[in-house]
């Protein structure tokens, strides 16, 4: 296996999928979120802000968490094993 990490694709980047994908992106994993057009617009305009009850507070820039609404683009990111 090469030193490159496979891209993680999260289908359904709403509240839960966005948070999970955002945590993976914050940890340094290459992530592609698939969500609704409204989610795409908000993340592209403002990035993603992650919080939790334990005090986590992380701001991700839009380029750290790319969002698409097209599953065809995501297929390029998925490796079939």
Wavefront OBJ file of the C-alpha trace (Angstrom):
o trace
v 0.000 0.000 0.000
v 1.288 3.449 -0.850
v 1.593 6.249 1.694
v -1.560 7.963 0.440
v -4.760 7.638 2.394
v -7.903 6.657 0.486
v -10.544 9.397 0.343
v -13.446 8.971 2.752
v -16.844 9.682 1.176
v -19.775 10.553 3.452
v -23.155 10.167 1.749
v -25.747 12.228 3.583
v -23.783 15.170 4.947
v -26.471 16.620 7.153
v -26.063 17.184 10.878
v -24.613 13.773 11.721
v -22.787 12.972 8.475
v -21.358 16.498 8.361
v -20.100 16.210 11.933
v -18.528 12.791 11.399
v -16.971 13.828 8.081
v -15.788 17.078 9.644
v -14.102 15.198 12.498
v -12.318 12.955 9.999
v -11.231 16.013 7.998
v -10.000 17.692 11.188
v -7.969 14.543 11.904
v -6.287 14.899 8.524
v -8.193 12.350 6.457
v -9.151 13.330 2.914
v -12.944 13.618 3.015
v -15.610 14.233 0.367
v -19.082 15.082 1.671
v -22.220 14.368 -0.372
v -25.174 16.469 0.765
v -28.072 18.665 -0.223
v -27.561 21.856 -2.198
v -28.249 23.963 0.914
v -25.487 22.153 2.846
v -23.103 22.577 -0.073
v -23.823 26.320 -0.242
v -23.383 26.863 3.501
v -20.126 24.910 3.747
v -18.703 26.616 0.660
v -19.636 30.043 2.070
v -18.727 29.550 5.736
v -16.757 26.334 6.188
v -17.732 23.907 8.931
v -17.767 24.588 12.681
v -17.632 21.483 14.888
v -18.572 21.460 18.568
v -19.478 18.809 21.119
v -20.571 18.582 24.745
v -16.981 17.985 25.928
v -15.823 21.379 24.665
v -14.500 20.541 21.195
v -14.487 23.615 18.963
v -12.939 23.257 15.495
v -13.337 25.513 12.463
v -12.672 23.949 9.060
v -12.174 25.979 5.909
v -14.351 25.107 2.885
v -11.399 23.544 1.049
v -10.868 21.133 3.967
v -14.366 19.655 3.597
v -15.439 19.654 -0.050
v -19.156 19.053 -0.561
v -20.872 17.869 -3.697
v -24.452 17.003 -4.543
v -23.473 14.707 -7.387
v -22.853 11.045 -6.607
v -21.030 10.637 -9.911
v -18.162 12.801 -8.624
v -18.007 10.747 -5.436
v -17.590 7.523 -7.401
v -14.176 8.770 -8.503
v -13.168 9.025 -4.838
v -14.214 5.507 -3.833
v -11.762 2.621 -4.129
v -13.260 -0.767 -4.713
v -11.359 -3.359 -2.730
l 1 2 3 4 5 6 7 8 9 10 11 12 13 14 15 16 17 18 19 20 21 22 23 24 25 26 27 28 29 30 31 32 33 34 35 36 37 38 39 40 41 42 43 44 45 46 47 48 49 50 51 52 53 54 55 56 57 58 59 60 61 62 63 64 65 66 67 68 69 70 71 72 73 74 75 76 77 78 79 80 81
